Amino acid sequence: MSSGSRMSPTELRASLSLASIFGLRMFGMFVILPVFAIYAEHLKGGDNLTLVGIALGAYGLTQAILQIPFGWMSDRYGRKPVIYLGLAIFAFGSFLAAYADDIYLVIVGRVLQGSGAISAAVIAMVADLTREEQRTKAMALIGSTIGITFALSLVVSPWLNHVIGVPGIFAMTGVLSLLAMLVVYAVIPNVGEGPEGHAKDAAPQASPGFLKVMRDPQLARLNFGILALHAVLMALFIVVPLSMREAGLPIGDHWQIYLPVMLGSFALMVPAIIFAERRGRIKPVFIGAVALLLAGQLTMPWLLDSIGRISIFLLIFFTAFNVLEAMLPSLISKLAPAGAKGTAIGVYSSVQFLGTFIGAACGGFLYQHTGAHGVFLFDFALLLVWLVLAAGMEAPASVLTRKYPLPILDNQQADLLRDRLRAEPGVREVRLEPSVQTAFLKVDAKRYDERGVLRLIEDLA
């Protein structure tokens, strides 16, 4: 296997450490879901279920509002400073929620937790520190981390509630957030250390504009996709737990279904991702995963009376879900305008959290008034629109990153070489770093002829 087909040590270290920070954020959101409503009964004002719902949803709402500003800030001021700021805000909100003795202060704490909206900056930093051909693997690590965190939360939440209580859970997530700041400082490489030689942290760049990102039709298709994906996920979790209980499985044993389903879906996801990347079949795999979700919504209403059938549906659902969860951010980073990854991913992350809110709200309303069939019709409509939009998307080119040593160049020679390299067939982007005597090229794998590039560099020697 060539070195180009494997992650470099720097890419692997960056991907694993950033995935762990992403997982911490998700853990802080997921871990209280199974126990908070019962805990809130003992808080002042906790008998108001509307306020309890606001406390649960406030995290996602402020995440949705602030992803775009935090993504823009990461483009302009660097990834790490924004991540530090977000983790500090998250920790403060966690400690405030742990201290609270009424529902209103918990809401404030949850608002602050969500205000540390670093998802866009984290994903953008993954994109900065990985080559194009390794990016989906890195995003798959993040997607897998989210899924594992979700499954782990379902398992450990009742135990943690018994040992340290919900205030202890809030305090624990605050401490973990502070520890994550140390990970960012000591473990995660600076952007300039990545294989593509980015230097945003050292030399901030201005974003080309929010409107440019919003008007991009390809990004709009992907943004609708992540909204639909997370809306469907949250709507399903209104129905599935109740259906499993009605099928005879006590709620305390639901983790026995979720855990093997998630592990099985990860095992099935990996071959699909590898096939899409190595065979250049990203669009067919992507559309196939959306179609699989759509087919599941058509069959699910007839599978609710058996734990075994529900488990099969969940395995199919989460396999497709994890494939899409891995591919969507990778596609966003590939299609984002130059210098605007953070802004584009900020929009993407905001829409993702908005989908979470819409799915939970609509799912609850429809289940109350129309039953499970209404929820599945809602999911089906969203996925059908997404399938139509996905069918019209452009298949991203197979882009590779190449790195070449350079002789010492003056400014005139560097400008001339940059222009000539850009004119070579298959060369999509050129970045010269004369200070380290290195050229970084993004190239179309199908059209690129390395011999012409090597001749241009040799002529300067």
Buried (B, 14 or more C-beta within 10 A) or exposed (E): EEEEEEBBEBBBBBBBBBBBBBBBBBBBBBBBBBBBBEBBEEBEBBEEEEBBBBBBBBBBBBBBBBBBBBBBBBBBBBBBBBBBBBBBBBBBBBBBBBEBEEBBBBBBBBBBBBBBBBBBBBBBBBBBBBBBBBBBBBBBBBBBBBBBBBBBBBBBBBEBBEEBBBBEBBBBBBEBBBEBBEBBEEBBBBBBBBBBBBBBBEEBBEBBEBEBBBEBEBBBBBBBBBBBBBBBBBBBBBBBBBBBEEBEBEEEEBBBBBBBBBBBBBEBBBEBBEBBBEEBBBBEBBBBBBBBBBBBBEEBBEBBEEBEBBBBBBBBBBBBBBBBBBBBBBBBBBBBBEBBBBBBBBBBBBBBBBBBBBBBBBBBBBBEEEEBEBBBBBBBEBBBEBBEBBEEBEEBBBBBBBEBEBEEBEEEBBEBBBEBBEEBEBBBBBBBBBEEEBBBBBBBEEEBEEEBBEEBBEEBE
